[in-house]
Amino acid sequence: MIAITGKNGYIGTALKTYFEKKGIEVRCVGVRGDIPDNIFENTDTVIHTAGIVHNKKADAELYEKVNVSLTEKLADTAKKNGVKHFVFLSTMSVYGLIVGKITKDTPVLPTNDYGKSKLLAEKILLAMADKDFKVSVIRPPMVYGKDCPGNYRLLSKLVKTIKILPYTDNKRSMIYIENLVSCIEDIINNNVYGVICPQNKQYVNTAEMCGYIAKYNNRNIYFSKLLGKIVSKLKINAVQKAFGSLYYAENIAFLCDKIGLEKSIEITENN
């Protein structure tokens, strides 16, 4: 039996749908309020997706309460209930980078409360791991897909609004939601433990992605290299997140290639 927390979240919902379509028995577990001592009874694997992501109304205390203390409580309960595998959805934000190449030697230096809380939860979970309680920490890059929240939605709206965009020869680690849930299934089936950095098999170039978004919305977009040179010099975080490079080195990336980039954009943009 697989138990999933965060049933109303984007990743939790996608996991539930994916496993149910494959005939795999899953149950969604609510984690608000008191946690019953037997909440994970008869459960082999817990996938913990519940948590606070980037929330302007949340302070450091709330991030720690939800992303750290709740995670520790759930893991402790899971271990006592005989759960064999605890899968934790963390984030690429633990590295604290806006641009750059992430290697096995890149330090984890989160710069915001969200990243700090996820890193602290990681450390607690990995310290709890033993031969009977395995832990997988997943650090996804930007997740996108149909009805996704976050930066992809903003990028899609931009493509649908303006006709000229900067061209930068950047590359980013990103992961399509269907690739992520398939990756999590592989991690469970193949007993992959420790820290895992998933991404699409193909690095994403922002201009290429925007071109596909335009294509599947019947839009004509012009990409300007001159504008790209200007944008690449701007030290604005939002601009760097969209048009700068941030990616996992090939030798640490857990590649997920169930659905290719263009097809993933077609599905995402299909109304």
N, C-alpha and C positions, 0 to 999 in steps of 0.2 A: 504494500500500500504506500502511495505517495501522498504526503500532505503538503499543501501549498498555503502560505500566508500571503496576505495582500491580494485577496480575491477581486477587489475593485480597482486595483492598479492596472496599468497598461501591460506590464510583463506578466503579472499574475493571471490576468484574464486570458492572455494569449497562451500561456502554459496550460491552463485548464482546458481550453478549447482544443488545443493540439493533442493532448493526451487522450481526451475523450473521443476524438475522431479516430484515434488508433486503437480504441478499445482498452486502454490502460486505466485501471481503477485509480481514481484520485479523489481527494476530498479537500475542500477549502476550509481553512481554520480561521475563525475570527480571533483577533488578538487584542481587542479593546477590553479594558477592565481587567478583572482578575483572571489569571491563567490557571485553569484546573490542573491538578497534579497528573491527571490521566489523559491530558489533551492529545498526546501522541501515542496512546495505547494501540498496539497492533499496527504500528507504522514502521516501515523499513527506512524510508527516506523523507526528509523534510527539505523543502525548497522555500527559503525565507526571502520573500520579495517585499514584504511590508516595510514601510519606513517613510520618513520625511525627506523629500528631495530638495530642490531649491525653492524655498518658501520665504518670501520677504517678511512675513509676519512672525517667523520662527526665530528665536534667539538661541544662543549656545546651549542654554539649559534644556530647552525643549528638544534640540537635536540630540543631546546626550541622553535624555530620558527615553526617547523613542528609538533612536538608531543604535544606542549602546546598551543601556540598561535592559530594555525590552528584549533585544537580541540575546544578551547574556542569559536572561531568565528563560527564554525559549530554548536555547541550546542546553542549558542545565536540565530543564524538564525533559527535553528529548533524550538526553543521555540517560537519565534515570528511567525513562520509559523503554529503553533498549533500542532506540533508533540507531541504525548502523552508519548512516550517511547524512550529514548536514550540509546543505548547499546554500551559500550566502551570496546574495547579489550585492556587490560593492560597486565601485566606480573607478573610472580612469582618473577622476579628480583627486585621488589620493596622492598623485604625483605633483599636483600643484602647478602644472605647466599649461600655458596657453598655446605655445608653439614648441616644436622640438621633436627629436627622435627619442623614444623610450626604449632603453635596453635593460638587460638584467642588472646592470650596475647603476641605473638611474635611481637616485634616492627618492623615498616617499616623503614629500614635504608639502602637505596640503595647505592651502592659503585661505580657505573659508571654513565655516563651521560645519557645513555638510561633509566636506572631504575629511576634516579632522575627526568627526564622529564615526564615519565609515572606517577609517584607518584604526581607530581605537577598538571598534567592534571586531575587525579582522584579527588584531593581536590577541584579543581575549579568546576568540574561537580557535585560532591556531594553537594557542597554549592548552586548550581543552582537548585537543585531538589525541587519540591513542589508537591502539590496534583494534579496539572494539567500537570506536567512535571516530569515523573519518570525516574530515572537513574539506570542502572545496570552496574557495573564495574566488568569485568571478568578478573581474574588473572590466565591464563593458565600456567601449567608447560610446559615441553618440548612437542611440538606438532610433531607428526610423521605421515607418510603416504606415499603413492606412490608419487614419484617425490618431496618429501619434501626437503627444504633446511636445513642447520644446522647440529647439532651433530649426529642425527640418521644416516644421510648419511655417515658421517665419520666412525661411528661404523660399519655400513654395509660393507663399503670398507675394514675395518680392518679384519672382519670375512672372507672376500673373499680372503684375502691376506696371512694371517698367520694361523698356525695350532695349536698354543697353546695360551691360554688366561688365565688370572688370574681368580680364583673363589673367589668372596667375597659374604658374606651373607648380601648383602645390599638391600635396598628397596627404590624405587623412585616413586614419583607421575609423571605420564606421561599421555598423552591423544592422542588417535588416532584421526585423522582429522574428520572422519565420526562421531565419538562420540562427538567431539566438536561442529560440526554444529547441530547435533541432540539436544545437550544440550542447544544451543542458541535458538533453536525453542521452547524447553520446557520452557525456561526462559521467552520468549515472551508470550507464550500461557497461562502460569500459573502466570503471573504478579510477577515474582521474581525480587526484587529490592535490591539495596545496593551492597555490595562487595560479589562476588561469586568466589569460588576456585574450579574449575572443575578438575576432573581426571578420568581415567579409574576406573572401580569398583575395579579392581585388582591392587595392588601395583606391580611395575615391579622390578624384580631382573635382574641385567645386564647379568649375566651368562645365566639365563633362556632365556632372549630375544635373546642373541647371539646364543644360541642353536637352537632356532626357525629360526633365519636367516640362520644358517648353513644348517638346515634341508631343507629349501625351495630353497637352492642353491646347494644341493647335495654335501655339504662339510662335512668333518670329522674334528671335533674340539676337542682338549683335554683341559680340564680345570684343572689348577694346584692350589691347596689350598696353597702350599708353595709360589707360585708367588703372590697369593692373599694376603697373610700376608705381603709380601714385599711392594706390591702396596698400601695397606691400611695405611702404615706408611709414604708414600710419600706425601709431602705437596705441590704438584704441582696441580694447579687449574684444568688443563685439565684432569688429572688423577682422581682427586676427583669428577669431574663432571660426569665422565664415571662410576666409580666403588665405589664411596661413596654413602651415603644415604642422600636423601633430599626429604621430603614428607610432605604432609598436614595431620594433625591429622584427624582421622575418623570423629570426631564431627564437623569439619568445612568443610570437603570435600563435594562437590556437585558431587555425583557419576554418571558416564555416562557408561552404560553397554549395549549399543545397539550391539556392536561387541566385542567379547572377545579378549584377548591378542594374543593367537596363530593364530586365524583367521585373526586378523588385520595384523600380520606379513606376513602371507601367501599372503594376498591381496597386501601388500606393496611390497613384493619381487617378485611377479608374473610378469614376463617379457612378 
